[in-house]
Amino acid sequence: MTTFLDTSAVLAFLDADDPRQPQADALWKKLFASTEELVSTNYVLVETFALVQRRLGMEAVRSIQREIVPILEIEWLDGEMHRLALNEFLAASRRHLSLVDCASFEVMRRRGIRRVFAFDGHFSEYGFEPITE
């Protein structure tokens, strides 16, 4: 089975002050122990590195690069996928929905991925299934 990895899950896992950290930690352990394929995008990585650098510092970014990135299959968005994501982003015209989210949705649809490790409610709104246990 394949699960998409979102920034919100990485942040919750790394930030000891995040109230979802215990749940994120338990879900990470299950995913690491399974044969689950984890997929993300270069857009999610850029967003994750920027937020983690700002909130937790460079050592946390290095930890992601060293421990998380190697186990991910990274989907690199090309110009066409960027255009599709941008069109969805602009059409939605929602203040709290990001271009990164829309790019994730496009990749997930294209690859037939239904499951997502995320604490971002937009995935559920768009018909994806967040893992919870």
Contacts in CASP RR format, 6 or more apart in sequence:
PFRMAT RR
TARGET T0000
AUTHOR 0000-0000-0000
METHOD contacts of the structure
MODEL  1
MTTFLDTSAVLAFLDADDPRQPQADALWKKLFASTEELVSTNYVLVETFA
LVQRRLGMEAVRSIQREIVPILEIEWLDGEMHRLALNEFLAASRRHLSLV
DCASFEVMRRRGIRRVFAFDGHFSEYGFEPITE
1 36 0 8 1.000
1 37 0 8 1.000
1 115 0 8 1.000
2 36 0 8 1.000
2 37 0 8 1.000
2 38 0 8 1.000
2 39 0 8 1.000
2 111 0 8 1.000
2 112 0 8 1.000
2 113 0 8 1.000
2 115 0 8 1.000
3 31 0 8 1.000
3 36 0 8 1.000
3 37 0 8 1.000
3 38 0 8 1.000
3 39 0 8 1.000
3 113 0 8 1.000
3 115 0 8 1.000
3 116 0 8 1.000
3 117 0 8 1.000
3 131 0 8 1.000
4 38 0 8 1.000
4 39 0 8 1.000
4 40 0 8 1.000
4 104 0 8 1.000
4 107 0 8 1.000
4 108 0 8 1.000
4 113 0 8 1.000
4 115 0 8 1.000
4 116 0 8 1.000
4 117 0 8 1.000
4 118 0 8 1.000
4 128 0 8 1.000
5 38 0 8 1.000
5 39 0 8 1.000
5 40 0 8 1.000
5 44 0 8 1.000
5 72 0 8 1.000
5 116 0 8 1.000
5 117 0 8 1.000
5 118 0 8 1.000
6 40 0 8 1.000
6 44 0 8 1.000
6 104 0 8 1.000
6 116 0 8 1.000
6 117 0 8 1.000
6 118 0 8 1.000
6 119 0 8 1.000
6 120 0 8 1.000
6 123 0 8 1.000
7 44 0 8 1.000
7 47 0 8 1.000
7 48 0 8 1.000
7 51 0 8 1.000
7 100 0 8 1.000
7 120 0 8 1.000
8 118 0 8 1.000
8 119 0 8 1.000
8 120 0 8 1.000
9 24 0 8 1.000
9 27 0 8 1.000
9 28 0 8 1.000
9 117 0 8 1.000
9 118 0 8 1.000
9 119 0 8 1.000
10 48 0 8 1.000
10 52 0 8 1.000
10 64 0 8 1.000
10 68 0 8 1.000
11 18 0 8 1.000
11 48 0 8 1.000
11 51 0 8 1.000
11 52 0 8 1.000
11 55 0 8 1.000
12 18 0 8 1.000
12 20 0 8 1.000
12 21 0 8 1.000
12 23 0 8 1.000
12 24 0 8 1.000
12 119 0 8 1.000
13 21 0 8 1.000
13 24 0 8 1.000
13 25 0 8 1.000
13 28 0 8 1.000
14 52 0 8 1.000
14 56 0 8 1.000
14 60 0 8 1.000
14 63 0 8 1.000
14 64 0 8 1.000
15 21 0 8 1.000
15 55 0 8 1.000
15 56 0 8 1.000
18 24 0 8 1.000
20 119 0 8 1.000
23 132 0 8 1.000
24 119 0 8 1.000
26 133 0 8 1.000
27 117 0 8 1.000
27 131 0 8 1.000
27 132 0 8 1.000
27 133 0 8 1.000
30 133 0 8 1.000
31 38 0 8 1.000
31 117 0 8 1.000
31 131 0 8 1.000
32 71 0 8 1.000
37 73 0 8 1.000
38 71 0 8 1.000
38 72 0 8 1.000
38 73 0 8 1.000
38 117 0 8 1.000
39 72 0 8 1.000
39 73 0 8 1.000
39 74 0 8 1.000
39 75 0 8 1.000
39 107 0 8 1.000
39 111 0 8 1.000
39 113 0 8 1.000
40 72 0 8 1.000
40 73 0 8 1.000
40 74 0 8 1.000
40 75 0 8 1.000
41 74 0 8 1.000
41 75 0 8 1.000
41 76 0 8 1.000
41 77 0 8 1.000
41 100 0 8 1.000
41 103 0 8 1.000
41 104 0 8 1.000
41 107 0 8 1.000
42 74 0 8 1.000
42 75 0 8 1.000
42 76 0 8 1.000
42 77 0 8 1.000
43 77 0 8 1.000
43 85 0 8 1.000
43 99 0 8 1.000
43 100 0 8 1.000
43 103 0 8 1.000
43 104 0 8 1.000
44 100 0 8 1.000
44 104 0 8 1.000
45 69 0 8 1.000
45 74 0 8 1.000
46 100 0 8 1.000
47 98 0 8 1.000
47 100 0 8 1.000
48 64 0 8 1.000
49 61 0 8 1.000
49 64 0 8 1.000
52 60 0 8 1.000
52 61 0 8 1.000
52 64 0 8 1.000
53 60 0 8 1.000
53 61 0 8 1.000
75 107 0 8 1.000
75 111 0 8 1.000
77 85 0 8 1.000
77 103 0 8 1.000
77 107 0 8 1.000
81 103 0 8 1.000
81 106 0 8 1.000
81 107 0 8 1.000
81 110 0 8 1.000
82 103 0 8 1.000
84 106 0 8 1.000
85 99 0 8 1.000
85 102 0 8 1.000
85 103 0 8 1.000
85 105 0 8 1.000
85 106 0 8 1.000
86 99 0 8 1.000
86 102 0 8 1.000
88 102 0 8 1.000
88 105 0 8 1.000
88 106 0 8 1.000
89 97 0 8 1.000
89 98 0 8 1.000
89 99 0 8 1.000
89 101 0 8 1.000
89 102 0 8 1.000
92 102 0 8 1.000
96 122 0 8 1.000
97 122 0 8 1.000
101 120 0 8 1.000
101 122 0 8 1.000
101 123 0 8 1.000
104 116 0 8 1.000
104 123 0 8 1.000
105 123 0 8 1.000
105 126 0 8 1.000
105 128 0 8 1.000
107 113 0 8 1.000
108 114 0 8 1.000
108 116 0 8 1.000
108 128 0 8 1.000
113 128 0 8 1.000
114 128 0 8 1.000
114 129 0 8 1.000
115 128 0 8 1.000
115 129 0 8 1.000
115 130 0 8 1.000
115 131 0 8 1.000
116 123 0 8 1.000
116 128 0 8 1.000
116 129 0 8 1.000
116 130 0 8 1.000
116 131 0 8 1.000
117 130 0 8 1.000
117 131 0 8 1.000
118 130 0 8 1.000
119 130 0 8 1.000
121 130 0 8 1.000
123 130 0 8 1.000
124 130 0 8 1.000
END
